[in-house]
Amino acid sequence: MFLAEVLVSAEPEDDSTRRILDAALEAYEEFGLRRTTMDDVARKAGIGRATLYRRFPQKDDLVEAVGLREVRRFIAAADVEISKAANAEERMVEGFVAVVRGLREHRLLNRLLSSEPEAVLPGLTLHGGPVIALARGYLKDKIEEDQRAGHIRDFDAEPLAEMLARLIHSMVLTPEGVIPTREERQMRAFARTYLVPWLKV
Amino acid sequence: MFLAEVLVSAEPEDDSTRRILDAALEAYEEFGLRRTTMDDVARKAGIGRATLYRRFPQKDDLVEAVGLREVRRFIAAADVEISKAANAEERMVEGFVAVVRGLREHRLLNRLLSSEPEAVLPGLTLHGGPVIALARGYLKDKIEEDQRAGHIRDFDAEPLAEMLARLIHSMVLTPEGVIPTREERQMRAFARTYLVPWLKV
């Protein structure tokens, strides 16, 4: 997966591609990756096998396309929450809440982590560099926007962006801990006390 | 593994237990977990099979004992570096450098991550709560010592300790990134700029 190209390559989907991706997502959420066949997806999408294979020659291509669309959707949803916030501090707080809540509620991610960890763990850990890079790039842009606007001091935003990405990374892989992830009031209090000061390095 | 009891249960090893653990560590580093048999360990340690099985009835018991000793040794080594530092800020800087360097150079951890990831990833991720808790507990104690001595402000040290543990957690699982991990001068500069401010929450 070339995750770093996710945001760039957001070409509009035609109708049958969208139906294929919707059907595949639904099947993966319900049956997992291993048990879902290309035939299952074609049937569910109401399209012919030839059309499916023309677009996605291998099962892995389809899995990747579904994954990329989920990443794009996730970032777009977090972006909506972040853009509602009034200032840099609140963007940190609301961004943290939106991302943690979004990951906690992400059906496909949680389904695969619990039922097919061997299929997703390597890509999220040993080969997870592109995932970290994607999150870091997104967060760096957000921080730099606030720096250009003069809302926060001018420092190298990239390591800070990576620390945030890595905090979330660890929380996705190992949710158990004392950092609050369920009660939004507590999550906001945590972010205000412990994350907002990061903006003042 | 009851990692939370690691530090408490550091009872002194008798001579043959130490020989067994040394032999097992050496074999795991050289051949991995899967290919090392109990017989290999008994032979290498120069002890009888009966003695080995009396102490470690199952292969997993031996693996766990070796793992716990490595965690204890790792913490003891980091502790030496941290205790040399002159103040709370330097303890953060030297602790970061010691931990990152120690993990990067840890032969068994790196051997298993690269050759038998399926054997270690679940315990370091989905079932990694005890590992995070152990690191958090250790770091919390360190921060609270500095708080009691009046070197840093009084705040709830536990979430801060967990953020540090999670940063390192992510870096162990996915080293690739922009946070420096090799050149010590760069690692110190990173820790001074981005981690020391955490102490001023």
Interface residues (C-beta under 8 A of the other chain):
Chain A: L113 S114 P117 E118 L121 P122 L124 T125 L126 G128 G129 V131 I132 A133 R136 F155 E158 P159 L160 E162 M163 A165 R166 L167 H169 S170 M171 L173 T174 E176 G177 V178 I179 F190 T193 Y194 P197 W198 K200 V201
Chain B: L113 S114 P117 E118 L121 P122 L124 T125 L126 G128 G129 V131 I132 A133 R136 F155 E158 P159 L160 E162 M163 A165 R166 L167 H169 S170 M171 L173 T174 E176 G177 V178 I179 F190 T193 Y194 P197 W198 K200 V201
